[in-house]
Amino acid sequence: MHTRHFSQLPKPYLAYPKVIQGLIFKKPKAEKVLPQVEYVVDSLKIDQKHLKAYNEVCGFKNNGEVPAIYLAVLSQSLQMHMMTQEAFPFAILGLVHIRNMVRQTRSIKTSEELTLSCRFGELKPHDKGIQFDFITTAKAGNQVVMEGLTTYLVRQKSTVKAAEKVKAEQEPEYQLKEKWDISENTGRRYALVSGDFNLIHIHAVTAKAFGFKQAIAHGMWSKARALASLELPEAYEADVNFKLPMYLPSRVELLSAEQGQDTVFLICNAKSHKPHVAGCIKAL
């Protein structure tokens, strides 16, 4: 595996020209293989001003700690450059973010100096195409303090059959935790701090070009907003699957239930009750 080192996080916008080129120049038809590469930021110091802006958009408290999902968001800059600088076999526009997991082994202080790395996982068949992972790791010294898994779907014809839905032995007894009125500008506000300016999130006009009737909220914003509203242990794993798009503006409900030591939660449309995000928080 080839490793590329960075003295600081590369700027996400520097990758955008090559993303746009992907709309013009089609990827050659060849065997799909992910690059065997790892990108590493050797010394990552938390930008306090940026973290504060992120916390304000997502609802986290400014308590001197770094939310694990914030590090996952920072790693998306590495992901963008891995897909544009390496021989990435798929068009970037059109990738569907279907799952995200973050694991925090202990609380992470804003004063800590970290090493942040990201690499590709494996290609796996999916009933709607092919899926692949980005694997993120953050270390303080030699100690792993955060691990992340980001799963994307590449839509294409597939011979894989959809797994049959297995009915749970007992449905969680969800309780209403909060109701949110999500404003129309949420996608733009989150884009400014996350660097994710995907056009489906920015405005209804640009979202319609990709088949959406309105702009949709970033999945990572939705997850962060839920985590900010739930009680998190010092060490935990938070795993979510992204379901139906959350249109902007929108009124949604956060529901949660306890299952042993785990907390399961849903973000649902307040009117239709259809799910946008389904997740589980496990204490470690």
Phi, psi and chi 1 to 4 in degrees:
 res  aa     phi    psi   chi1   chi2   chi3   chi4
   1 MET       -  135.0  178.3  174.0  -64.2      -
   2 HIS   -87.3  136.9  173.9   67.5      -      -
   3 THR  -116.7  130.9  -57.5      -      -      -
   4 ARG  -114.7  127.0 -175.7  177.0  176.9 -172.9
   5 HIS  -103.1  145.2  -66.8  -87.2      -      -
   6 PHE  -128.0  143.9  -63.8   82.8      -      -
   7 SER   -83.1  -19.2   58.5      -      -      -
   8 GLN  -154.4  167.3   60.7 -176.8   14.0      -
   9 LEU   -62.4  130.7  -88.3  173.8      -      -
  10 PRO   -69.1  148.2   24.1  -32.1      -      -
  11 LYS   -73.4  129.1  -57.0  -61.9 -177.4 -176.1
  12 PRO   -59.0  -39.3  -20.6   31.0      -      -
  13 TYR   -64.5  -20.5   63.0   81.8      -      -
  14 LEU   -67.6  -17.8  -64.7  177.3      -      -
  15 ALA   -89.2  -13.7      -      -      -      -
  16 TYR   -62.4  -38.7  -71.6  154.9      -      -
  17 PRO   -55.4  -39.7  -28.2   36.8      -      -
  18 LYS   -73.8  -27.5  -71.5 -163.6  173.9 -177.0
  19 VAL   -64.8  -45.1  173.7      -      -      -
  20 ILE   -64.0  -37.5  -59.4  -58.2      -      -
  21 GLN   -58.0  -29.8  -74.1  178.3   18.3      -
  22 GLY   -64.6  -21.4      -      -      -      -
  23 LEU   -76.1  -23.8  -70.0  174.1      -      -
  24 ILE   -97.5  -46.6  -55.3  169.4      -      -
  25 PHE  -104.4  115.7  -56.5  103.7      -      -
  26 LYS   -75.0  147.3  -58.7  -61.5 -179.3 -177.2
  27 LYS   -68.0  138.8  -63.2  -77.4 -175.7  177.7
  28 PRO   -64.8  145.8   22.5  -32.7      -      -
  29 LYS   -76.0  110.1  -69.3 -176.2  178.4 -179.6
  30 ALA  -155.6  174.4      -      -      -      -
  31 GLU   -60.3  133.0 -177.3 -178.3    0.2      -
  32 LYS   -85.3  114.1  -55.1  -58.7 -176.4 -175.5
  33 VAL  -133.2  132.5  178.9      -      -      -
  34 LEU   -82.9  142.6  -68.4  174.0      -      -
  35 PRO   -61.6  138.5  -20.7   32.5      -      -
  36 GLN   -89.2   82.5  -65.7  -62.4  -58.6      -
  37 VAL  -144.5  151.8   64.2      -      -      -
  38 GLU  -132.9  131.6 -178.2  176.4   40.3      -
  39 TYR  -104.6  132.6  -80.7   23.3      -      -
  40 VAL  -131.8  125.9 -177.7      -      -      -
  41 VAL   -93.2  111.2 -178.8      -      -      -
  42 ASP   -69.6  -33.9  -65.0  -53.9      -      -
  43 SER  -139.6   99.0  178.6      -      -      -
  44 LEU  -103.9  117.5  176.2   69.5      -      -
  45 LYS  -106.7  132.4  -64.5  179.5 -179.9  178.0
  46 ILE   -68.9  126.2  -58.5  -59.3      -      -
  47 ASP   -78.9  105.2 -177.4  -31.1      -      -
  48 GLN   -59.8  -39.5  -53.4  -76.8  -16.3      -
  49 LYS   -66.5  -41.9 -174.9  177.0  179.1 -179.2
  50 HIS   -66.9  -43.7 -176.4  -99.2      -      -
  51 LEU   -60.9  -40.3  174.9   59.7      -      -
  52 LYS   -62.4  -41.7 -177.1  178.6  179.9 -179.1
  53 ALA   -64.3  -40.6      -      -      -      -
  54 TYR   -63.0  -46.2  172.9   83.6      -      -
  55 ASN   -59.7  -39.1  -73.2  -17.6      -      -
  56 GLU   -66.6  -39.6  -72.3  176.4   -4.9      -
  57 VAL   -71.0  -34.9  171.1      -      -      -
  58 CYS   -97.7  -16.8  -62.4      -      -      -
  59 GLY   100.4    5.9      -      -      -      -
  60 PHE   -76.7  155.4  -72.4  108.1      -      -
  61 LYS   -83.7  149.1  -64.2  177.2 -178.7  176.9
  62 ASN   -89.1   85.2  -66.6  -57.0      -      -
  63 ASN  -116.1   17.1   59.1    1.2      -      -
  64 GLY    84.0    6.0      -      -      -      -
  65 GLU  -119.6  156.2  -63.6 -177.4   -1.3      -
  66 VAL  -103.5  117.4 -177.5      -      -      -
  67 PRO   -61.7  136.7  -18.2   30.5      -      -
  68 ALA   -56.8  -36.4      -      -      -      -
  69 ILE   -67.6  -24.6 -167.8  171.4      -      -
  70 TYR   -62.7  -40.6  176.4   72.2      -      -
  71 LEU   -66.8  -34.5  -62.6  176.5      -      -
  72 ALA   -64.3  -37.6      -      -      -      -
  73 VAL   -66.9  -42.1  170.2      -      -      -
  74 LEU   -61.2  -35.6  -65.6 -175.7      -      -
  75 SER   -68.3  -17.0   78.1      -      -      -
  76 GLN   -64.4  -25.6  -70.7  178.4  -33.8      -
  77 SER   -64.4  -42.3  174.3      -      -      -
  78 LEU   -63.5  -41.2  -65.5  176.1      -      -
  79 GLN   -60.4  -44.0  -65.0  171.8   22.8      -
  80 MET   -59.3  -43.7  -74.0  -71.3  -67.6      -
  81 HIS   -72.8  -32.0  -75.7  -90.8      -      -
  82 MET   -64.4  -34.9  -70.5  167.0   70.4      -
  83 MET   -80.3  -20.3  -69.7 -171.7  -72.9      -
  84 THR  -105.0  -25.9   54.7      -      -      -
  85 GLN   -93.7  -20.3  -62.5  -60.9  -42.5      -
  86 GLU  -105.7  175.8  -53.0  -64.6  -28.8      -
  87 ALA   -80.8   66.3      -      -      -      -
  88 PHE   -76.8  128.7 -176.6   65.9      -      -
  89 PRO   -85.0   -0.7   31.2  -35.3      -      -
  90 PHE  -123.2  156.9  -52.6  108.3      -      -
  91 ALA   -71.3  133.9      -      -      -      -
  92 ILE   -72.5  -45.4  -60.8  173.6      -      -
  93 LEU   -68.6  124.9  -70.4  173.3      -      -
  94 GLY   112.5  -14.7      -      -      -      -
  95 LEU   -64.7  140.9  -65.9  177.7      -      -
  96 VAL  -113.6  120.8 -177.1      -      -      -
  97 HIS   -79.1  112.2 -168.7 -178.1      -      -
  98 ILE  -109.6  -18.4   58.8  173.7      -      -
  99 ARG  -154.5  149.2  179.4 -168.3  172.3 -157.1
 100 ASN  -147.1  134.1  177.9  -93.5      -      -
 101 MET  -129.1  135.8 -176.4  -83.1  -68.0      -
 102 VAL  -127.7  141.0  -68.0      -      -      -
 103 ARG  -127.4  124.2 -177.7 -176.9  -62.0  119.3
 104 GLN  -113.6  124.3  175.7  176.8  -59.0      -
 105 THR   -87.6  -20.5   61.0      -      -      -
 106 ARG  -165.3  168.8   64.3  162.7  173.7   79.7
 107 SER   -65.1  144.5   59.7      -      -      -
 108 ILE  -114.4  122.2  -54.1  165.3      -      -
 109 LYS   -84.1  147.3  -56.8  -58.7 -179.6 -176.5
 110 THR   -66.7  -19.3   57.7      -      -      -
 111 SER   -84.9   -8.8   58.6      -      -      -
 112 GLU   -75.7  146.3  -67.3 -171.5   80.2      -
 113 GLU   -97.0  127.8 -170.2  170.2  -51.5      -
 114 LEU  -119.4  161.4  -54.3  172.1      -      -
 115 THR  -111.8  125.0  -60.2      -      -      -
 116 LEU  -116.6  126.1 -173.4   69.1      -      -
 117 SER  -132.2  156.1   63.9      -      -      -
 118 CYS  -147.0  139.5 -169.3      -      -      -
 119 ARG  -145.2  163.8   60.2 -174.8  172.9   85.6
 120 PHE   -78.8  145.8  -73.5  104.1      -      -
 121 GLY   -89.3 -145.9      -      -      -      -
 122 GLU  -106.5  154.5  -63.2 -179.5    0.8      -
 123 LEU   -75.6  136.6  -73.0  173.5      -      -
 124 LYS  -135.6  145.0  -62.2  176.9 -176.7  177.6
 125 PRO   -69.4  149.5   23.9  -32.4      -      -
 126 HIS  -139.9  151.1 -172.6  -79.2      -      -
 127 ASP   -66.5  -14.0   62.1  -82.4      -      -
 128 LYS  -112.5   10.7  -66.6 -178.1 -179.5  177.9
 129 GLY   150.5 -125.8      -      -      -      -
 130 ILE  -130.5  142.6  -58.8  174.2      -      -
 131 GLN  -121.3  155.0   68.2  179.4   48.9      -
 132 PHE  -148.6  163.1   68.6   92.6      -      -
 133 ASP  -118.1  151.4  -60.8  -37.6      -      -
 134 PHE  -105.0  134.5  -77.7  105.8      -      -
 135 ILE  -113.4  119.0  -58.9  169.4      -      -
 136 THR  -111.1  140.7  -61.4      -      -      -
 137 THR  -135.4  135.0  -55.8      -      -      -
 138 ALA  -120.4  131.4      -      -      -      -
 139 LYS  -123.1  144.8  -67.1 -178.2  178.8  179.7
 140 ALA  -110.9  105.4      -      -      -      -
 141 GLY    67.6 -125.2      -      -      -      -
 142 ASN   -99.6    2.9  -67.9  -38.8      -      -
 143 GLN   -93.6  126.6 -177.9 -173.1   18.8      -
 144 VAL   -75.9  119.1  174.9      -      -      -
 145 VAL  -106.5  -18.4  -67.0      -      -      -
 146 MET  -152.1  139.4  173.7  -91.3 -178.7      -
 147 GLU  -130.7  144.2  -66.8  176.6  -69.5      -
 148 GLY  -137.4  151.8      -      -      -      -
 149 LEU  -134.1  121.9 -170.9   72.3      -      -
 150 THR  -118.3  121.4  -58.5      -      -      -
 151 THR  -111.4  128.6  -55.5      -      -      -
 152 TYR  -116.2  148.1  -76.1   99.7      -      -
 153 LEU  -109.4  131.5  169.0   66.8      -      -
 154 VAL  -102.1  111.0 -177.4      -      -      -
 155 ARG   -72.9  126.8  -69.7 -173.7 -178.9  -85.9
 156 GLN  -167.5  173.7   60.0 -177.2   44.1      -
 157 LYS   -62.5  142.2  -70.5 -177.1  179.3  179.8
 158 SER  -141.0  147.2  174.6      -      -      -
 159 THR   -97.0   -0.8   57.3      -      -      -
 160 VAL   -81.7  131.9  177.3      -      -      -
 161 LYS   -84.5  144.2  -68.0 -175.9  178.0  179.6
 162 ALA   -63.6  137.1      -      -      -      -
 163 ALA   -66.3  140.2      -      -      -      -
 164 GLU   -69.3  138.9  -67.9 -175.2    8.7      -
 165 LYS   -70.8  124.8  -67.2 -177.5  179.3  179.4
 166 VAL   -96.7  122.2  179.6      -      -      -
 167 LYS   -71.7  129.7 -164.3  168.6 -175.7  178.4
 168 ALA   -63.8  149.0      -      -      -      -
 169 GLU   -59.1  -39.1  -67.5 -178.0    6.9      -
 170 GLN  -147.5  122.2 -175.1  175.7   -2.9      -
 171 GLU   -66.8  138.1  -70.8  -67.7  -35.0      -
 172 PRO   -59.5  143.9  -20.6   31.9      -      -
 173 GLU   -88.5   80.3  -65.3 -176.6    4.8      -
 174 TYR   -65.6  139.9  -74.1  107.9      -      -
 175 GLN  -119.8  143.6  -58.3  -67.2  -39.2      -
 176 LEU   -68.1  123.6  177.4   62.0      -      -
 177 LYS   -96.9  -51.2 -179.7   79.7  174.2  177.6
 178 GLU  -152.7  160.2  -66.5  177.6   -2.1      -
 179 LYS  -118.5  137.6  -73.6 -171.5  177.8 -176.6
 180 TRP  -123.7  136.9  -53.1  -29.2      -      -
 181 ASP  -100.4  106.4  -74.2  -52.9      -      -
 182 ILE   -88.6  119.2  -47.1  -58.7      -      -
 183 SER   -76.0  160.0   63.1      -      -      -
 184 GLU   -63.5  -28.9 -175.6  -86.4  -23.8      -
 185 ASN   -90.8    8.5   68.5   -9.5      -      -
 186 THR   -59.0  -41.6  -62.1      -      -      -
 187 GLY   -61.9  -40.4      -      -      -      -
 188 ARG   -70.1  -40.8  -64.9 -171.1  -68.7  -82.5
 189 ARG   -62.9  -43.5  -67.8  176.0   61.3 -133.9
 190 TYR   -69.8  -36.4 -177.4   75.9      -      -
 191 ALA   -60.4  -37.6      -      -      -      -
 192 LEU   -63.6  -30.7  -72.2  171.5      -      -
 193 VAL   -96.7  -27.2  -63.3      -      -      -
 194 SER   -91.8  -23.6   68.1      -      -      -
 195 GLY    82.3    3.0      -      -      -      -
 196 ASP   -93.9   96.2 -177.4   -6.9      -      -
 197 PHE  -102.6   34.2  -75.7   89.2      -      -
 198 ASN   -53.5  130.6 -170.6  -39.0      -      -
 199 LEU   -63.5  -20.9  -63.6  176.7      -      -
 200 ILE   -70.9  -14.7   63.2  175.0      -      -
 201 HIS  -101.8  -14.2  -57.4  -57.0      -      -
 202 ILE   -87.0  -45.1  -56.5  -55.1      -      -
 203 HIS  -159.6  153.7 -164.4  -82.2      -      -
 204 ALA   -58.4  -38.4      -      -      -      -
 205 VAL   -62.0  -47.6  173.0      -      -      -
 206 THR   -73.2  -31.1   53.6      -      -      -
 207 ALA   -66.9  -35.5      -      -      -      -
 208 LYS   -63.5  -28.2  -75.5  175.7 -178.2  176.5
 209 ALA   -64.8  -19.2      -      -      -      -
 210 PHE  -110.5   14.9  -67.4   88.3      -      -
 211 GLY    93.0    8.4      -      -      -      -
 212 PHE  -101.7  141.6  -65.5   95.4      -      -
 213 LYS   -73.4  -24.8   62.7 -179.7 -177.5  179.3
 214 GLN  -144.5  170.2  -64.2  164.4 -114.4      -
 215 ALA   -64.9  152.3      -      -      -      -
 216 ILE  -120.6  149.8   63.7  174.3      -      -
 217 ALA   -68.9  147.6      -      -      -      -
 218 HIS   -63.7  136.1  -65.7   74.3      -      -
 219 GLY   -61.7  -37.4      -      -      -      -
 220 MET   -71.5  -26.5  -70.3  -65.7  -80.8      -
 221 TRP   -69.0  -45.0  175.3   84.7      -      -
 222 SER   -58.8  -44.4  -57.9      -      -      -
 223 LYS   -64.3  -46.3  178.8  179.0 -180.0  178.8
 224 ALA   -61.0  -40.5      -      -      -      -
 225 ARG   -62.8  -36.8 -174.6   67.9 -176.8   82.4
 226 ALA   -69.6  -45.5      -      -      -      -
 227 LEU   -62.9  -34.6  -64.0 -175.8      -      -
 228 ALA   -67.3  -21.9      -      -      -      -
 229 SER   -97.9   -8.1  -62.7      -      -      -
 230 LEU  -110.5  156.8  -62.4  167.3      -      -
 231 GLU   -78.7  125.5  -70.0 -170.7   22.1      -
 232 LEU  -112.0  130.8  -59.8  175.3      -      -
 233 PRO   -66.3  168.7  -13.9   27.9      -      -
 234 GLU   -65.4  -36.6 -177.6  176.0  -14.1      -
 235 ALA  -120.5  125.5      -      -      -      -
 236 TYR  -158.1  166.9   65.1   89.2      -      -
 237 GLU  -125.8  129.5  176.8 -178.8  -63.9      -
 238 ALA  -121.3  113.2      -      -      -      -
 239 ASP  -119.3  128.8 -163.3   -6.8      -      -
 240 VAL  -132.9  152.8  -54.4      -      -      -
 241 ASN  -114.8  133.0  -70.7  -64.2      -      -
 242 PHE   -88.9  126.7  -60.6  113.0      -      -
 243 LYS  -102.4 -112.8  -57.0  -68.6 -173.3  179.7
 244 LEU   -83.5  149.4  -61.8  173.3      -      -
 245 PRO   -60.4  144.4  -20.8   31.8      -      -
 246 MET  -100.9  104.8 -177.1 -169.8  -63.5      -
 247 TYR   -73.5  150.5  -70.1  109.0      -      -
 248 LEU  -113.1  128.0  -59.7  172.4      -      -
 249 PRO   -76.9  167.9   30.8  -35.5      -      -
 250 SER  -160.8  154.9 -170.1      -      -      -
 251 ARG  -115.8  122.7 -175.8  169.2  175.8   78.0
 252 VAL  -131.0  166.4  -58.8      -      -      -
 253 GLU  -122.3  139.8  -63.9  177.0  -18.7      -
 254 LEU  -101.1  119.0  173.8   64.7      -      -
 255 LEU  -113.7  145.6  -50.1  173.0      -      -
 256 SER  -145.0  159.2   65.9      -      -      -
 257 ALA  -152.9  149.5      -      -      -      -
 258 GLU   -94.9  132.1  -57.2  -58.9  -42.9      -
 259 GLN  -128.2   92.1  -72.5 -169.1  -35.6      -
 260 GLY    66.8 -122.6      -      -      -      -
 261 GLN   -92.9   -0.1  -67.2 -174.1  -32.2      -
 262 ASP   -98.1  154.3  -58.9  -19.9      -      -
 263 THR  -118.3  121.8  -60.9      -      -      -
 264 VAL  -103.7  149.4  -68.6      -      -      -
 265 PHE  -148.6  158.7   63.3   91.5      -      -
 266 LEU  -135.4  144.8  -69.0  172.3      -      -
 267 ILE  -111.9  117.5  -57.4  175.4      -      -
 268 CYS  -123.7  154.8  -64.0      -      -      -
 269 ASN   -65.4  131.3 -178.0  -83.8      -      -
 270 ALA   -65.7  -26.3      -      -      -      -
 271 LYS   -92.9  -51.6 -172.7  175.1 -179.1  179.6
 272 SER   -87.9  -19.4   69.2      -      -      -
 273 HIS    65.6   15.6  -58.0  -66.9      -      -
 274 LYS   -77.3  142.7  -68.7 -177.7  177.6 -180.0
 275 PRO   -80.8  140.2   30.6  -35.3      -      -
 276 HIS   -99.5  -40.0  -61.0  -62.1      -      -
 277 VAL  -140.7  137.0  178.6      -      -      -
 278 ALA  -126.4  127.5      -      -      -      -
 279 GLY  -144.5  171.3      -      -      -      -
 280 CYS  -144.8  135.0  179.1      -      -      -
 281 ILE  -111.7  121.4  -60.4  168.5      -      -
 282 LYS  -113.5  130.1  -64.1 -178.7  179.1 -178.9
 283 ALA   -74.5  138.1      -      -      -      -
 284 LEU  -104.9      -  -59.4  179.2      -      -
